[in-house]
């Protein structure tokens, strides 16, 4: 049985000032503050964070089905949040390598915090079917 680690759908409101390169710079600065060696690479709408042998992937998805799935997710929400996410057309999709000891849990939280605070993102856990923010 396989398990996905740190798998989230990060819904980006249309009024959000989102830019992948800017987000990469913000993550870079935040992780430099932690003082742990890492690399952060960008290619084809995807950021790959590597710490040692562990990888965390962030993919920007703006395919047409994103809006359809946003509307489906909105059906599970209270009315205020549903109204905010119903028409979302772009999202970030994250997944990490296995992290059995949760060594990178706080690193992922730092990244999610940037997305929530700076981009007003709605962070949805598809495994649980709930928002984490």
N, C-alpha and C positions, 0 to 999 in steps of 0.2 A: 504494500500500500504506500502510495506516495503522498506527500503533504506539501502544500505550498506555504512558504514562509513570507510574512509581511505582504500579503496580497491585498491590495486595496484598489478601489476605483475612486479617483479623486476628481469630483465633478467641478469644473471651472465655470462659474457664472460668466455670461457674455459681457457683463460690465466689469469683470475682473481685468486688471491691467497685466495679463499674463504674457510673458515672453520666455521661451525656453532658455535662451542664452543668459538672460538676467537671472533666472532661477538657478542656473548652474553657478553663476558668480556668487549668489547668496549662499548656496550650499557650500561652496568652496570656502568662503569666509568663515562660516559657522564651524565647519569641520577643522579648519586650521586652528581655531580657538581651543579645540579639544586636545591638540598636540599629538595626535596619533597619525602615523604615516598612512597615506591613502592616495589613490589616483581617481580622477573623475574625468571620464571621456564622453564625448558627444559624437553621435553618428546617426544619421537617418531618423531624426525625431526621437532618439533614445539617449538617455544618459546612463552610463554604467559607473557605479561607484565600486571600487575595489579596495578592500582592506585586507592585507595578507592574501589568503586564498579565497576569501569570501567576497561575493558579488551581490550587489543590489541594483536592480534595473528599474528605470523609470521611463515609460514610453508615452509619448504624446499621441493620442488618438483623436482624430476629428473626422472619422468615417461617418457616412450618413446614418448608420445604425446606432450611433452614440445617442442621438436625440430620441430615437425610438426606445432605447433602453433607459434613458433618463426618465421618460414618461412612465415607463413600467415601474421604475424604482419610486417615482413620486406617488404612485398609488398606495404605497406602503407607509407613507409619511403623514404626519399631521398637516393640516391645511396650509399653515404658514410656510413650512419647508417645502411642501409639495409645489406651491406656487413658485418658489424660488428655483427649483430644479427641473421642473417639467420640460422646459424648452432648451436645456443645456445641450450644446452641440460639440463640446470638446471636453476631454478628460485626460487625466494621467492614469496609467495603469502601472502598478508596482508589483514586484515579486523579488524575493531574495533567495539566495542559496540556503540550504538547511542551516539552522542555527539552534542546535539542540540545547545548548547551555545558555541561550539568550545573550550571548556576548555582544551582539550588535543591536539589541533592543533599544537602547537609549539613542544610538546613532539614528535609527529609523524615526524615533520620536522627534528628534531635532529637525529632521527633514519635514515630517508631517506638520510640525509647529510652524515652520516657514510658510508652507502652503496654506495653512489655515489663516495665519495672521496677515500675510502679505497679499494673498490672492483670494481671500474669502471663500476658500474651497470647502466643499462638502465631502467629507471622507467616509466612504462607504465600504464596509467589510462584506464582500459577497459571500464569504463562507458562513457568516453569522446572519446575514440579511439585515444588518443594522448599521447605523452611522456611529462613528466613534467620537464625533464632535457635535 
